[in-house]
Amino acid sequence: MYEKDDPRSSLATATAAAPRPDSGDAIAAPQYFDFHRLASPGAATPDGRTAIVRGQNVVLVHTDARDGDDLDNGTLDGELAVVVTGASPAFSVITDDGATLIDAPGLVVVPPGASRLGVHGDGPLVRLVEATEPAWRDRAANAAAYAEDHPRVALLRRWPEPPGGYAVRFYPLAGIPDDPARFGRIFRTRSFMVNFLPEVTGPRDPHKLSPHTHDDFEQLSLAMRGEYVHHIRTPWLSDSTGWRDDDHVRIGSPSVAIIPPPTVHTSAAGDPGVNQLIDVFSPPRADFSAKPGWVLNADDYPMP
């Protein structure tokens, strides 16, 4: 598990009512998606360059955007988030209140209602939408995996509204250094938590992995650069027909691994160059949120 000096070593479970590992509920299988197998980066239209997958509470939309693309988000009941990396193009968030230019890495939060993204260059853009939005949910490549809710995953209940009201908000990564006392650079919305983990050069030391479990939430590990090996072990329950062999899945980028509770898991960078992993959770994690200074936009999005 975590080393004793790892800042995550003292974290609690996400909710007090988390299912026990031996509760008898089936443990979902991990899922892995290479976005360039789901959508062609050379397609003529944005829809052809867009891969859509989902977890229980979140839909993840990856688009290989091109200059001049107009990405319609639809009219949403909840907020939308846009994950922007160093490879992403500049773009404008267009709502009824006007246009907001985004031209640096970070997290963008778009208020409920109608919105679109006007793209001013080439590169990847990742949008996060609540899974209750049928226009996006039903387009997911793995929609059938969530025909019924997974009993071990806590359902989304939106956290409190931002005290300043809804608005387009941009949280840039620039000026936020990595801090060994804090795990990554974490932002949250009412429905999502996004953790920009430090970019690493070269493979991870195999003697310093960090296998751990989550009691009641999925983790979506989004690889945006490099290559990762996802090591996942499904606990043995009393019903042996549900036992699985360990996973040691190597996958490049862009890709996502959907890691179900309460599997034991850890991920290891494998590319000799730069590797970038971004973790997505829905609902936001209460344990991370309770750590002073970990959530960098906590004043805008208070805890329940």
PyMOL commands that set and color helices and strands:
alter all, ss='L'
color gray80, all
select helices_A, chain A and resi 35-38+47-49+134-137+143-146+240-242+286-289
alter helices_A, ss='H'
color red, helices_A
select strands_A, chain A and resi 31-34+50-54+58-65+70-76+80-84+91-95+98-102+106-110+113-119+123-130+169-172+185-188+193-196+200-201+219-225+228-233+247-251+255-259+264-269+274-281
alter strands_A, ss='S'
color yellow, strands_A
deselect
rebuild
show_as cartoon
